[in-house]
Amino acid sequence: MFALMKRALWLAVSLKRSYHAGIFSSLSLGLEKSPGHCVTFLRRFCSETRKDTVDMSLFPVENIRNFSIIAHVDHGKSTLADRLLEITGTIAKTDHNKQVLDKLQVERERGITVKAQTASLVYNHKGTNYLLNLIDTPGHVDFSYEVSRSLSACQGVLLVVDANEIDLKNADPERVENQIETVFDIPKDDCIRISAKLGTNVERILQEVIERIPPPSASTQDPLKALVFDSTFDHFRGVIANIALLGGEVRKGQRIASAHTKKVYEVNEVGILKPNEQPTHKLYAGQVGYLIAGMKEVKEAQIGDTIYLHNQPVEPLPGFKAAKPMVFAGMYPVDQSEYSNLKSAVEKLTLNDSSVSVHRDSSLALGAGWRLGFLGLLHMEVFNQRLEQEYNTSVILTAPTVPYKAVLSSAKLIKEHGEEVITIINPDKFPDKSVVAEYLEPTVLGTIIAPDEYIGKIISLCQTRRAIQKDLVYIDDHRVMMKYFFPLNEIVVDFYDALKSLSSGYASFDYEDAGYQPAELIKMDVLLNGNPVEELVTIVHKDKAYTVGKALCERLKDVIPRQLFEIAIQAVVGKKVIARETVKAFRKNVLAKCYGGDITRKMKLLKQQAEGKKKLRKIGNIEVPKDAFISVLKRQTDK
């Protein structure tokens, strides 16, 4: 009997995972000693579960406001979200409320938001309770796809602009307001001066959200139509879909269908996020919440999908424009025996981050793996970090590259590929110039806003990156906006960091796709003791081949461990070596046992040592550390 009660306790905890882990731990430690205590806890636990619901019928459409917070990195989005949660009583006010909506370990470690998070707030304004659905969005350009998805569930946006703390001496909110009016055409009278850290004027934001942002256009009389704008994967409950109801209502027990897969499911649970999951009896038109319906496969919850009642089909929503990968890299398990586990982890994580594109790939050196497409280098690093932290996997990432195109001139190759213009995402597959009419590289239109005192340094930086200036205008007496056409491969690795460094952090940078342009590109191989390393193949512009090759060899020299033999590192274009570095061998003092005597004895020992190292050089294996593939590509700060 006691064994059954113990098992029931574990089941209860599995079903209600959001219960405080600390309470469960303290009780489970005394499990063997007090079975009566165990039963009492189980009954109380189950009774709380039944009461843990919210009546969403209290919030008609006209009393709902859905909005997002948008800002650049480190401008205070998450801090402002913390204050809004405190003011509305959604979370208790404590000194520990920092980045409450940043739930991922990688977000807290890096101090950035990488995944949009939703929270439902209740606020009383002029005697009426309003339901405010807040979506905290990322600020880095690499996660713009998260922002676009969030906006689909909103009717308004709160733009946060950093003017320093308004109560500090060096703050100049009036100048920033004038800039906002010039750049965005937003009247400065509409700006609200706040300090999210101190809570100054934050409550006024809630009042203005209610006054300025319109309620959603939705009706409970319409059939169910829900947009899946985000999703997460839970190991116990399967897929948890974040939905915005554009019509009708949804509750537990209903049978729903997916417009994308045509599969039918039974709803197990619906609720809102406060910011943790809070079950409700129903969700109504205009509201934002979550839905669990027994979806076990990661492909069943397509971002942008439309959910409807299985016997009341509706016109599917247009969904989202597919994310366009800007950076590609190879990913391989450290041990091929872990391939299946890594495959499962990648599938589950790409559900949470559908902007990652996945293609099967293989390497002679690294075995079976994938070629993954990301929105930027930070996006790639965060994806890798989440794989390690959330799924306990260890991977090898190859050097990042951007997608190039080649116009084929060979009739045989055109017939083989079925098209004249091909896209190359793997540098090792870069076609030879003899079969190509011209190469094309991706370009972007970049916008830089910075204080005018840094103009000279920024122009020099842009020139070193082969940028073409399009525009330069002053938005006020001290701030300038510059627009440049950049080759994507010149900015995707470390341009943002270099810009922030030389501008003391005051410059902002954003970019948008500008299509492909012809370029003189060449393929550069890296040889270690004469053996090519396909994972380090790089595509570079002809004019920068020597500079890039020399820098690549120098960084490889720093990361490759020394051996008992000399290692030659060479950058090669075609059959021509354009740069070389040498990793010196460890040297054993073979003369230590000689305390004098004939010099020929010493010469004989040194000759034997040299011959041994020569042989080692031929048969020795050279290992490139797995963390070297990203570090060797990063440039040093541009002077």
N, C-alpha and C positions, 0 to 999 in steps of 0.2 A: 504493500500500500504506500509506504513512504517513498519507494522508488518511483511510483507513478506520480506522486505529488512533486517530486524533484524534477521529473521529466516535464510535467505541466508548467512548472515555473520557468524552465528554459524556453518552452514554446511561447509562453506569454511574453517573455523578454524579446524573443525573436520577432514576434508580431508587432511589438511596440518598442522599436529600437530607439526612439527618441527619448525614452525615459532616462532619467539621470543615471549614468553608468556608476557613479559613486555609490548610490543607494543600493543598487543591485550587488555591487562588489562586497559591501559591508555585510549584507544579509547572506550572500552565498558563502561567505567565510564561516558563518555559524550554522550552516545547513544541517550538518550531521548532528549538531547538539540540540537543536530546537525545531522539530518537525511541526509543532503546533504554531510556532512563529511563522514558519514557511507558509502554512495554509492561510493564516490571517493576512499576510502580505499579498498572497495571490488573489484573495477575494477583494481586498482594497484596490489592488492593481486593476482588476477587471472592471470594478465599478467606476474607477476613474476613466477607463477607456471608453465606457459607454457615455459618460457625461462630456467627454472631450470633443464637443462639436459646436459649431457656430451656425446660427440661423441667418443665412444670407438673404432671405426674403425681406429683411429689414432695410436693405439698400436697393431702392429702385434705380433705374438707369440714370435718372436726372441727378441722383446723389452720388454718382461715381465719377472719379477723375483718374485717368491713367496717364502717367508721365514718367519721363526718364531724366537722369542727370547726365549731362555731357560736359567733358572738359579734357584738357591735355593732361598728361601724366604729372602727378605731384601737385595738382591744383586744388586738391581737397575734396574730391567727390565722396570718398568713403567716410571722411570725417563729417561732412555735412549729412550724409545718410545716417550716421550714428546719432547726431543731434535730433534729426527728425524722428527717429525711432524712439528716442527718449521722451521728447515732448509729447508724442501721442500715446505714451504709456505702453508701447509695444514691447519695449525692453526696460528693465529696471535701470535707473540712473546710477552708475558706478564709475569709479576711476579706471576700470578694466575694459570699458567699452571702446575698443580701438579696432577698426576694420571688422566690424561685426558681420557685414555681408561678404567679406572676403573669407570664404570657408576653406579654400584649398590651401594646403601647406605651402605650395610654391608662391601663392599670393602673399602670404604673411612673411615669408622669408625674403622675397624681393621687394615688398612694399608697393606692389602694383596690383591692379585688378586685371585679370585675364579672362574672366568669364562673367557675363551679366548675371545679376542675382535679383530676384523679385521679393518684395515685402509688401504686405497689405497693412495699411494704417487706418485707424478710425479716428476722426477728428471732428469735434463739435464746433460748428461755425454758425453763430447767430441762432443758437437753439436747435440746429439740425445736425444730425450725425451724417458725416460723409465718409465714404469708403475711398481711400486714396491708394492706388496701386503704384508703388515706386519701383522702378527698375534702375539699378546702379550699373552703369556700363563701363567697359574699359576705356582707357584714354590713349593708349599707344596705337599708332597707325597699323601695326601688325594685326590688331584685333578689331579692325573696322567692321568685319563681317558680323561680329557679335553685336555691334551697335546697330547695324542695319536691321537685324532680326528683332532687336528690342523695340525699335521705333515702330514696327508693324503693329505692336500691341498698344501703342500710345496715341493720345490725341494732342499731346503737348510736350515740350522739352524745356528743362531748366538748364541754361548755359552758365557754367561757373568759370569766371575769368579771374586769374590770380593777380591781385593788385597789392600783394603782401598783406599782412594783418592791418586792418583799417585803423587800429589804435596805435600802430608803431610810427616812429618819427619818419622813417624813410618811405612810408606808404604814400601813394599819390593817387587816390581813387578818382579824383576829378579828371586827371589826365587820361586814365584808363577808360573812363566813361566817354570821353571825347573820341578816343580811338575806336571804341565799340560802335559809336554812332557813325564814324567815317567808314569803317570796314564792313559792318553788318547792316547798316542803315536801321539800327534800333535806337529809338529816341532815348537820350540819356536819362530822361525823367522816369523811364521804365526800369532803370537799374536799381537794385536793392543792395545797399552796402551792408555786408554781413561779416561776422567772424565765426566760422563754424567751430573753431577750437574753443572759443569762449562762450558761444551760444548767442552772441549779439545779433538781434534782428532776425534770428532763424525762424521764429514762430510766424513772422509776417509772410515768409515764403509760403507756408501752408494756406494762409488766408488768400494770397494772390493766386495760388494754384487753383483754388476753388472759384475765384472771381474771373480769372482770365482764360483758363483752359476749359473747353466745352466738354460736356459729357459724351460718351461714345454713342454712335448712331447704331442702336440695336434695339430689338423688341423681343420680349418673351413670347409674344404671340406667333412669331415665325418658327419654322422647324429648326431643330438643332443644327448649328453650323459653327464649328470651333476650329481655330487656326492653331496648329502645333508650331510654336515659335522657338521652342528649346526643349531639351530633354536630358535626363541623366540616367545612369544605369545603377541599380541597386542589386547587390549579389543575392539578396533574399526575396525581393519583390519584383524583380525584372525592371522593365522600362518605366520611368516616371516622366510623363509628358507634361510640359508647361503649356497651357492652352489659354487663348483669349476667345471668349464666347461672343460671336457676332450675331447670334440669334438663338432663341429657344432656351432650354435648360437641360441639365444633365445631372443624374443622380445614380447612386449605387444600385446595381441590379439591372440597369438598362442594357440593351444590346446595341452596340454601336458598330460602325463600319468605317474603314479607312478608304478615302478616295484614291490613294496611291496604290495600296496593295490589294484592295477589294476584300480584305479579310474581315471577319466579324468577331467581335470580342464582347465579353460581359464586364461591365464596369465593377471593379472591386472596391474602389475608394475614390472620392473626390475631396478637394479641400483647398485651402489657401495657404500662403506662406507668411509666417509672422515673426521672424523670418524662417523659423522651423516649420515643418509641415503641421497644419492644423486641420483635421478632418471636418467636413461640413455635411449637412444632409443633402444639399443641392448646390449647384452653381447656376447662376442666372445670366441672361444676356447682358453684355457690357462688362462682366466681371472677368478677372484674371486669376487663374489658380492652377492646380495640378490634377492629373488624372492617372490612375493606375488601373490597367485592364488586362493584366496577365500577358503582356507582350514580352516574350522571352528572347526573341532574336533582335539583334541590334538594328537590322535593316527594316524592322516593322514600324519604327517611329521616325518617319522621314520628316526632316525639318521643312516646314512649309506645307505639310499635308493638311487636308481638310477632314475633320471628324464629323459624322452625322449619324442619325438613327438608322439602323439597317433597313427599316421598312419605309423610310422617308428620305430618299436620296436628294441631294441638293447640287447646285452648280459648284464645282470645285473652285476654291480660291486660286489666284494666279501663283501663289507660292513666292519663293525668293529667287532672285537672280543668282546663279551658281557662283560661288567664290572662285576667283582666278588665282591659282598658285603663282607666286612670284619667285620662289626659291625651291630648288629640288636637292635632295640628298639621299644617299643610300643608307638603309638601316638593316643591320644584320645582328643576329644573336651572337653573343660571345662564344657560346657553345651550341653547336647545331642540334644537340639533344633537347635544347630549350625552344626549338622552333615553334612547336605547337602551342606552348604557353604564351610565347610572344605574339603569335598570330591572334590568339584569343584576346590578349590585352590590347593590341592595336585596334581590333574590331570594336571593342567596348569603348575605348577612348575616342575613336573617330565618331561614335554616336554622340558623345558629349561635345565633340569638336568636328563638325561636319565640313569645315572649310579645308581640312586636310585631304588631299587626293592620294590614293594608294595604287601602285602598280607593282606586280610581281617582278622580281629581278634576281639575278644570281651573279656571283663573283668567283673566279678561280681561287682567290686567296681567302675569301670570307664565307663562301658557300651560299646557300639560299637565303634570300631576304626580300626587301621591298625598295622601291624607289618612291619616296614620299614627297609630295608637294606642299609647301607652306606659304603663308602670306608674308613672311619675313624671317630674318635670322632669330630675333627674339622669340617669335612664334615656334620656331624649330627647337630652340633651347628649352622653352617651357614644356613643349610636348615630350621631349626626352626626359626632363625632370619629373613630369607627372607619371610617365611609365615606370620610373625607378621607385618613386615614393608611393604611388597608389596601387601598383601591381607587382612590385618587388621583382622587376626585371632588370637585366643588364644588357646594354646594346652597344654596338659600334656604329657611329655615325660618320659617314664619309664627308669630304669637303663639299660645302654648299655651292650650287651653281644656279644660273637662271636659264629659262627656256629660250633657245635660239631657233632660228629658222634658216633653211637652206633652199635656194632655188636650183633644182637639179638640171643639168644640161645633158646628162646621159639618158638616151631613150630606153636603155635596158633598165636603169634604176627607176625611171619614171613608171615603167610597166610593172616593176617589182613592187614599188610602194603604192601604186595606184593613184598617185598624185604628183604634181610637179613641185609643189612646195611642201617640205616636211618639217616637223618640229623635233628638235633634239633636246631631250631632257637629261640625257646621260652623256657627259663629255667624251667618254670612251667610244661612243658611237658617232662622233663628229666626222662627217664625210670629208674626203680629201679634196683639195682645191681643184684637182684635175677633172672632177665630175660635177663641179658646182659652178653655176653662172654667177651667183653672188650670195653672200651671207647677209642675214638680217638679225639685228639685235633689238630686244625690247627697250623702249624708252618711256620715261615718265615726265610729267610736268610737275616740278616741285615748287612749292611756295615757302619762302623763308621770311619770317617777321622777326626783326632784331633791332636793338638800339643802334643809332647811326654811328656810334664810336667804333663798332666792330665791322663796318662795311668793308674796309680794306682786307682784313683777314678772311672774311667770308668769301669775297670775290676770288682771292687767291686759292682758297680751298676748292671752290667750284671749278676753277680753271684746271687744277690738278686732276679733277675727276671728269675731264672732257665735256664739261657742261657748256651750253649755249644760252646766253642771257636773252630773255624775252622781254622783261619789263623791270623797272625799278622806280618806285614811287614812294614819296614821304606821306605817311598817314597822319603825322603830326610833326611838331618841331624836333622831336628827338627819336622818332621811330620810323623805320623804313621797311617796305615790303618788296621783296625781290622774287622774280619768277624765272626759273631756268628749266631748259630741257636737259635731262640727265639720261645717260645710258644706265639702265637698271642695275647692271652688274657693278657699277661704280659707287652706288649708294647703299646697296642692300646689306652689305656686311657690317660696315662700321662708320658710315657717314654721319649718322645721327649722333653717335658718341663724340666724334671729332668736332662736330658743330657745337655741341653743348660745351665741350671743353674750351674751345677758343673764345666762346662768347660768355664765359663764366655762368652758363646755365640760362641766360636770358633769351636766347634765340629759340624760336619754335619752327618746326618743319613738318610739312604734310605734302603728300604727292598723290597723283592720280594717273591712271594709265594713259599713255600717249601713242600707243601703237608701236609698230616695228619700223626701223630705219636701216638702210644699207650700211655695212661697216666692214673694215678690213680685219677679219678675225683669223687667228691661227690657233692651232692645238699645241699645247706645251706639255710634254711628258716629264716625269720626274724619275730618275734612275738612282737606285741604291746599289753601289758596286756593279753597275752595268745592267742591273735587272729592273725593268719598268714596274712601277707601282700604279696599277690602273685606278686605284681609289684616289690618287692624288693628281690625276689628269686635270688640267685647267685650260679653259678657253680664255684667251686674252686678246686685246687689240694689238695690232702689229707694232704700233709706236711705243707700247708699254711693256713689250715682252721682256726686255732685259731687266727693267726695274722690278717687275713682278717676279721674274725668275730668281733674281739675286735675293730678294726679300724672302721668297719661299724657301730657298736653300738655307739662308741664315737661321730662319725659325726652326726648320727641321733639325739643324745642327744642335739647337738648344734643347729639343725635346727627345731626340733619339739617344738612348743610353749608350755609353761607351762600352766597347767590347775589347777582347784581347787582340783584335786586329783592327786595322785602319778601315774606315768606311768613307767611300766617296759618294757625295750627294751632288747630282748633276741635273740641271734644267736643260731640256733638249727640245728644239724645234726642228722637226724633220730629222736630219742626221747631224745637225749642227748643235754643239754644246754652247749655250749662251751664258751659263753661270755655273759655278762649282764651289762647294765648301767641303771640308774634310773633318770628320770626327776622329780625333787622335786616339790611338790605341792605348790601353793600359800597358804600362811597361814594368816588367819585373826586373829587378837588379840581379842579373845572373852573375855579376862579378863580385857579389858580396862575399863569396867563399874564397876569393883570391886575395891573398895578403901580400902580394908582390910576385916575384918570379918572372918567367919568360912572357913577353908581350904576345907571343904567338898563341899562348894558351887562352888569353883573354879574347883575342881576335876570333879564335875558333868558337868560343862560347857565344859571342855576339852574332856570328854568322849562322850558327844553329838556331838561335832565337829568331833571326830575320826570316830564315827559311820556314820555320814553324808558323810564323804569322802570315807568310805568303800563302801557305797551304790553308790555314784557317779562313783567310779572306775568300778563298774559292768555294769552300764547303760550308762556311758559317751561315747561320740564319740570322737575319736582322729583323727585329720586332719593332713596329711603329706603335707606340702606346695609343690606346683607343681615344684618349682625350686630345690627341695631337691634331686630329683632322680639322677641328674648328679653330684651334689656337694658331695653326700655321697660316690660316687664311686672314687672320685679323691683322690689319696694318698697324704700325705704330702711329702715335698721334702726329697728324700732319703739321709740319712746321710752318 
